[in-house]
């Protein structure tokens, strides 16, 4: 292969592509890493982006790249040439991302240390101490959500405008995997209750996979994403990212300075006296903005070409959005797992066979109603889609009548409404799960009270049962065995799994293959999780 190396960049790209495809064919990462170092030496970070982008364009599914992304990172470890990478100034969004990565790396190291301690606990007292330490680190790492949101809604849209769509899709998929691991780790720690066996199982089954996922993403950002983004984006685009970053917030650290490029101009507002004329009257821009902002709902408009063109910006928003989504294809505003649902809704609207799609979900104790409406002109031509989202929690609780004026804004002691985090494909900005996945989340959430048991489980006979506690106590992780059980689970049957903690990551995998799940405690160190599919799941 020496002739390939000596003839320039295209052969190097072809060789790197060949080595990455070997990983997808089952080759061991360390073997590929040795070949890469022997044949290519240091690989420019931009070449890695080009190869992943071309592989997706040639038919390799983004989900497949996402699934084996950790193998790519392992094979490329120490083999990426960063000598040409730029150094951004203080306060620059890329610099802030790097500072957050440094803080995340410290928390990951501390979480791994807590996992090591938990792996050897023998008494309930020691387990309780180390579980508390792990919970502190886990709470800190939950802040990674803001880091990922700024990437998804501020950085990725600008990369897509430059034709870089593959790597953002893959990274978003890895973000969602990490989010699932975070939820699973929180659930596992909450159910452990100081049991030594459960603590040991949590160390390897929940904490270490989470630490590995966050650390791998930090490495990929520092070695590939951020250097490449600094080469591609211009100052004005970075300024747009910087201006809107405060709205989402920062992860573990605050920017050390406020950055503003010299090229940043002053935004022009509407001409004085201008009015927006409508069939039923006219409004000044400030009046129109105030009216739309006062509406007790979130509204987002996606045009006939599936591009986000406008969203409301009221103070009581349910789902956060940023101006970076304007002009962005709505398919890129969602994680890969939920794009199918979005496409199905838009296809029905565009074909004229459907005009509405409605969902309602329970998240964080709030009742949220989401509705998509097709917009058409007088001739029936499709103009686009309007998404309307409302938090109806308080309205659902109303009883009787109120005919007299009252200025009371809330009952004494009532907790103010909080924005609900989106689960993959409700908001047009993709912060949250697809509508059908959200229903699955509600069914899969661990229940502390018997009355939360779902209807499909009431009176249902258990057809198969597995007590995984002995295997977990021995250090084994029976994920494959359980997934095989779910694969052959007949329609209407119920499979019961017994573990010492809530198996959050496993529940996420079960939801992904069309199952419903429900976990409930049954005494110290005993959690029973039930799975079903088919008729009982509908």
N, C-alpha and C positions, 0 to 999 in steps of 0.2 A: 504493500500500500504506500510505499515511500513516494511513488510518482504522484499520488493524490495530494500529498502534503506540500510538495514543491511547486505546484502549479497555481497557487493562489487561493482566494477566498471561496469561490464556488465549491471546489473539492473539499475544503475544510467544512463547509456547511453540510455537504452531502455525507461526509464521514460522521459528523456529530449527529445528524439525523439518523443515520444507520445505528449508531451506538444507543441512542434513546429508544429506537424501535426494538432493540434487543431487550431492553427492560420490559417492554410491553409483551414480548414473547416469552418472558419468564427468566431472563438472565439475572444473576445475582448482582446487586449494585456494586459490591467491592470488586468483582471481576471486570465490570464495565468501567469502573473508575481507573483500574490499572491500565486497561486498553487506552482510555482517553488520555491519561498522563503520558503513556508511551508514544502514542501516535500524534497527539495534538499539543501536549504541554498545557499552557495556559490558554483558556478560551475567552475571547472578548465577551463582555456581558451582553452587548447588543446582538451577538450571533445567537445566543441562547434564545432571546426573544423571537428573532427571525425564524428559527427552527420550529419552535412551538407553534408560532402563527401559521407557518406553512403546513405543518402536520395536520392542523385542524382544517385548513383550507383544502387539503388533499383527502379529507374524509375521516380522519381520526376524530371521534366524538369528544367534545369538551369534557363530558362526564368521565371518559376513560383517562384523559390527561389528568383530570382532578384526582381520580382514584389512585393513580400511580405517581402523583406529584412528589410525594415524599421520597420515592425511589430516584426521581430525577435529582432532587436536592442531595441525596446521599452520594450518588455517582459523581456529581459536580463539586462535591465538598473540597475546597482548597484548590480547585482547578479553574477558577474564574479570574480573569485579568482585570483588575480595577485601576490600573495605572493611569488610564485616561479619564477617570471619573472626576467630575467637577465638585468643588466644595462650595455649598451655598452659604450665604451670609446669615448672621443671627436673625432669628425670627422668620426666615424664609420657610414656607410650608414643608419643603423637603427636609430642611434642618430640623423642624419640629417633629416630623415623622421619625427621624433618626434618634432624636432625644427620647421620644416615647419608646422606641424599640430598645434603647439601652435600659430604660426603667422596667420594661416588660421582661427583659432578659434577667434582671436581678430578681424579680418576683418569681419567675419560672425556676431559677436556681434555688430559691428558698422553698418553693413548693416541692421540688424534687428532694430536698433535704428532709422535709416533713414526711414525704412518702417513704423515704428510706427508714426513718424512725418508726413509722407505722408498720412497716413490713416485719418488724422484729418484736412488736409489743407482746407481752405475755399476761399482763394484768389489766383489769378494768380501769384502774387509776391511771396507769401509763397511757392506755388507749385514749382516755378522756383528754389528757393534757395534749397529746400529739394531734388528736382530731381537732381540738380548738386551734392549734397553730396552723393546721392545714386550712381551716375555715377562714382564718384571717388572711392567708395568702390568696385563697380562692376569691374572697370578696374584693381584694385589690385587683386581681386579674380580670374581674368582671368589667373593669373600666376599658378593656380592650375593645368593647363594643363601639365606643366613640372613635377609636382609631380606625376600625373597619368601616364605619359609616362615612367618615370623611374620605376614605379611599373610594368607596362605592359611589358616592353621590357628588363628589367634587373632583377627584383625580381621574377616575375611570372615564367620565364623559368627555374630558378633553383628550385623553388618549384615543378614544374611539373616533373623534373628529379627525385625528391624524391617521386613521385606518388601522389602529392597533386594537383589535377586538378580542383576539384569542386569549392572551394572558389575563385581561380583566375577567373574562368568563371563568377561567380556571381558578383564579384567586377567589372570586366570589363564592364558587363552590366550596373551596377550602375554608372560607370564613364560616359558611353555614355548618360545615362539619365541626369546626371549633365551637360554634354556638351550641350545637347539640351536646358536645362533650362537657361544656360548662354547665348546661342544665342538668345533665346526668350526674356530674360530680356534686353539684349542690344537693340534688335529691339523695344521693348516696350518703353524704355527710349528715344530712338531716335525719336519716333513718338509722344511723349507726348506733346511737345511744351508748357509746362507751364499750361495746362488745369487742373483745380482742380479735376474735375470728373475723368479724365484719370489718374491723379496722385494717387487718392484714389484706383482706380481699380488695378493699377500696384502694389501697396503695397501688396495686398493680392493675386493677380493673378500671379505675376511674381517674386517678390523679396523674399517673405517669403518661397515659395517652394524651391527656389534656396538655401537660407540660411539653410533650414532644410536638404536638400540633402547633402551639404558639411559637415555640423556638424555631421550628422549620419555616414558618411564615416570616419571622424576623430575619432569618438568613436570606430568604428569597427576596425580601424587600431591599435589604442592604446590598446584596450582591448583584441584583438584576433590576428590580422595578425602579428604585429611586435613581440610580445612575442613568438608566435609560430615559426616565421621565425628564431629568434635567437636560438631556440632550435634545429631546423632542419638543417640549413645551416652551413657548416664549414667555417673556416677562409679563405681558398683559394677561396671559392665561394663568400664570402663577399668582398674579395679583387678584384675579377673580376667586381663586381658591382661598387665598389669604383672607379676603374680605368676608367670605361666607363661613370660614372655619369656626368663628366664635359661636355661631348659631348652633352648631352641633356640639362643640365642646372638645376638650382635650383629655388625653389618656395619661393619668398618673403625674404628668408634669405640665407646667404652664410655659408658654413661649418666653424665652429670656428677653426678647425685644419685640417691638412692633415694626414689621418690615413693610416698606412701601417703595416700589421702584420709581426711579426718576421719570420714567415714561408714562406713569399713571396720570391720566387726565381727569378732568372734572366731568361727571355725568351730567348730561343735559336733561332737564325736565321738560314738560309740555309747555307750549307757548302760552303766555298770559292770555286769559280770556277764552281759551279753547274749550269747547263743549262737545261731549259725545252725544250725537243725535240718534234717537231710537224711535220706533213707531209710536210709542206712547209718551214721548217727552224727551227732554235732554238733560244731561248732567255734566257738571264740571268734573274733571278727572279726580280731584280730591274728594268730591261727593260720592262718585262711583266707587272709589277705593274704600271709603268709609262704610258704604252700604255693604259691599262684599265682605269686608272685614268683620261686620257686625252679625253676619248670618251665623246661626248656631250650628254650623256644619263645615266640613272641609269639602271643597270642590276642586276637581282637576279636569282640564279639557285636553283630550288627545285628538288630533285632527285626522282627516281621512287617510293620511299617509302614515298613521300610527306614531306621530311625533307629538311629544308633550309641548303644548303651546302656552298654557296658562294654568295657574293654581291660585286659590284663595290663600290669604295670609292672616287669618284671624288670630286673636290671642288665645283662643281656646281650642287650638288644633288638636286633633286626635293623633294623626301621623305626621311626623316631621318631614319637611321637604326643603330643598335648597334650590336656588335659581339656576344652578348648574344643570338641572334636568331639562331646562327649556331648550327645545329643538332636538332633544335626544329621542331616539327610537324607544318606544315604550317597552319593547322586548328586552332592551338592555337595562331597563330600570328594575328588572326582576332577577332573582337568582335563577340559575339554569333549571332547577327542579320545578319551578312554577311557570315557566314560559309556556308550556303546553296549555294550561288553563287560560292564560291571557289570550293565546292564539285562538282557542275555541270560542271565547266570548266575542272577540273582534270579528272572527269569520262569520258567526251567526248574525252579527249586526250588519256587516258589509253585504251579506247575501240577502238581507231583508227578511230572514226567517225568524229573527228574534229582535226584541226591542229593549228588554230589561234582563238583568242578571242580579239576583239579590242574595245576600249572605248576612248572617248575624252570628257573632261569636262572643264568648265569655273569656276575658283576659284581665288578670290582675283585679278581679272583682268588679269589672265594669262591663256593661252590656253595650256592644258596639254593633251598629247596623251599617252595612256597606251595600251600596247599590250602584250598578253600572247602567247607564241609559244611552241608547243610540240617539243621535241628533240627525235630523233630516231637514232638507229644505221643502218648500211648498210642493215641489214636483216629486218628492220622495227620495231624492238623491242623498246618499250618505255623506254627512259632513264631519262626523267624528263621534267620539264617545265622551260622556260626562260621568265622572266618578263622584259620588256623594257619600260622605262618611259622617255618621253622627254617633255621639255618645248619648244613649237614651236611658242611662241608668236612673237618673232622677225622674224622668217622665214616666217610666214604667211603674214607679212607686206611687204615683199620684192616685188619690181616691176622692170620691165625692165631688164637690164643686168648690171653686173660689170665685165669688162674684164681687167681692169687695177689694178695694185697692190695698195692697200690702207691699211694703218696701223690703220686707225680709228677704235677704239673699239666700239664706241657708238655715237649716235647723241648728240650734246651739250644739256645739260639740261635733257637728258633722265634718268629716274629713273632706277637704276640697278635692274636686275631680283632678285626676292626673292624666297626662297623655298616655295612651296605650301603645306599647311597642308593637310594631307590625311583625307578623309572622309571614313567611314567604308568600305572597302575591296579592296582598290586599291593596296596599298603597301603591300608587303609580311609581313612587320612588323605590319600591321593592324592599322596604324595611321589614317586611314580615312575611309565615308559611302560606302557601296557596290556600284559597278558601276551604277546599276540602281537607287540606292538612290541618287547618286551624280547628276544624271539628274533631279531627283525630287527636289533636293535642288536648282538647277538653276531655276527651274520653280517656286519654292516657295519663292524665295528671294523677300523681299519687294522692289517694284519698285518705284523710285522717279520720273521717266520720263515716259510719256505715251508710248513712242516707245518701252519700255521694256515689254509691255503687251504680253503674250504668244499667239501663233497662235490659240490654242484651245479656247481662250476666245473671240477672235475677232468675232463680229456678233452673238455670242451665246446668246440665250434667257435665262433669269434667271427663273427657274421653281419654286424655293422656296427661301424665304428671311426671315431673322431673324435680328431684331435690338436689340442687347444685351445691349445697353447702359443703359436703365432704370434698368435692372437687376443688372448690375455691379455697378451702382450708389447706389443701395440699399444694396450693400454688398454681393449679391449672385453671384455665379460663374456657369454659365450655360454650363459647359463642358459636362455633361452627356446628356443634351438635344441636344447639337450640334452633339455629336458622334452618337446619335440615328438618327438624320437627315441624317448623312453621311451613316449610315448603310443601310438605305432604299433608298438612292439616286440611281435612275435608270441610266443605261448606257447612256451616252451622255447628261444627265441633268446637270444643273449648280445650285449650292446652294450659295446664297450670305449671308454673315454675316457682320453686321455693328457693329464696336466697337470704343472706343475712342483711341485705340492704336493698334499696330500690335500684334496679338495674337500668338506670337512665339511658346510657348509650345503646343498650340492647333494645329498649323500647323504641328509640328513634329509628333503629334499623328495621324493626318490625313494622312501624308505620310506613316506612319507605316501600315495603313490599305488599302493601294493601291490607295489613292486619289492624285490628283495634286492640288496645291493651288497657289494663286497669290494675294498679298496684294498691295493696292495702296491708297494713301491719297486722301481725297476729302474735303478739307477744315479743319479749326481748330477743333480738337477733333473728327474728323470723318475719319475712315479707313475702306475701304471696302475690304473684303477678299472673293475670289471666289473659290469654290471647284468643282471638277468634277472627274469622274471615267469612265472606260469603253472606248468606241470608241473615245471620245474626248481626253482622256488622252494618247492614243497611238500615 
